[in-house]
């Protein structure tokens, strides 16, 4: 089964990098450059994974994730929230959305892949995870 991922980011360099990482993991990738387009596309495409940048045209990444958490079809989609902004990081830490991981920018592909492996493990169980490369990542996470 091929997984779907949605990248919500207005930075073409970041989108290009993330698309490269995700396609090597056989994800079908969708992209959106604004908060509104990202929220709309998430509700139409119902991806298996969201990657959301902190500051977006038309709203914050946290606002997008929180909006999607209130919708039945998108509430359980795992999300990776990433930003280099200290203010956005603090905002995330004070009230993290459920089922969401945080990455501080700049970050590398191995950290993102660790998070993706964690999600696959939670979604499909240990048997499916045992077929993936790498070990269980030690992640900082809060599920509400």
N, C-alpha and C positions, 0 to 999 in steps of 0.2 A: 504494500500500500504506500503510495506516495503522499507525503505530508505537505500541507500548505502553510506558508508563512506570510505574514503581512508586515512590511516595514513601513512605519510612519515617521518620516524624517524629511526635512526640506534641504538637507545637505547632500548634493549629488555624489560627493566623494565617499561619504559614509554609506550611502545607499549602495554604491558600486561595491564597496568592500563587503558589506553585509550580504549582498546578493551572491558574491563569490563564495563566501563561507557557506551559505545555505544551499546553494546549488551543488557544492561538493558533497553535501549530506543528502542529496536527492530530494530537496524541497522544491516545490513549485512556489515561486515568489511573486507576490503582489506588492505594489508600492503606492504610497500616497504622500503628498508633500504638505498637506495641511491637516489640522485637527479635524475639521468637518469631513473632508474627503476620507480620512482614515477611519473615522467612526462609521461613516456610511458604507465604506467598502468592507469593513469587518462584519457588519450585519448582513451583507450580501454574500460574501465569499465564505464566511465562517471558517477562518483559518485554524490550524492546529497550534499555532504559535504567533504571538504578537511581539514585535520589537518596536518600542516607542521612545523617541527622543524627548528629552525634557522640555525644551522650548520649541513650540511650533507656531507657525502663522495661524492665527485664529484661536489660540488656546494653549494650555499646557498639556504635556503628555499625561500627567496624573489625572487631569480632568477627563481626557479621552478614556483612560483605563477605567476610571470611576463610572463614567457614563455607560461603558460596555458591561460593567459588573451589574448594572441595574436591569439589563436586558436578559431575558430567559435564554435566548440562543447564544449569547456571547459571555455569559457570566463566569463560565468555568474555563475559558481559554487562558492558558498560561501566558504570562507577559514578562518581557524583559524591558525594564525601564532604564535608560542610560542618559547620563548628563555629565558635563564637566563643571556645571554651575554649583557652587557651594550652597547657594540659597535653595535651589531645586532639590539638592541632596537632603538638606535639613527638612524640607517640606515632606519628602518621601519618608524619611526616618520617623517623623512625628506621627504620621498616619498612613502607613503603607497599605495600598490596595491588596485585597486577598489574592493569593495565588500569583504573586508578582515578585520577581527578582530584581535586584538593583545592580547595575554595573557603573562604576565611575569611569568617565572618559579622561584620558585615553585608555583604552582597554585592548586586549589582544584576542585573537580568535580562539585560543585554547580555553579561556575563561567562558566565552559564549558557548563553546561546544560542551563544556562541563555542565552548564545549566541545561542545555538541550538534552544531554544524556539523563540528567536528573528527571526531567519532565517525562521522557520516554519510559523511564523506570516506574514512575508513579502511575502513568497512564496504562501501561501494559503489564506491569508486574516484573518480578525479578527474572523470570525465565526469558522474557524478551530482552531485558537489559543485559543478560549474561552474553548475548551474541554481539554486543557492541564493544568497540575498543575502549580501553581506559577503565579506571575504577570508579567507584561511587565518589562523586565530588563532595567535599566538605563545604557546604554553602551556608551563607548567612541568609536566613529566610524567616519571614513571619507570615503565618496564615491566620487570617481572622475568622 
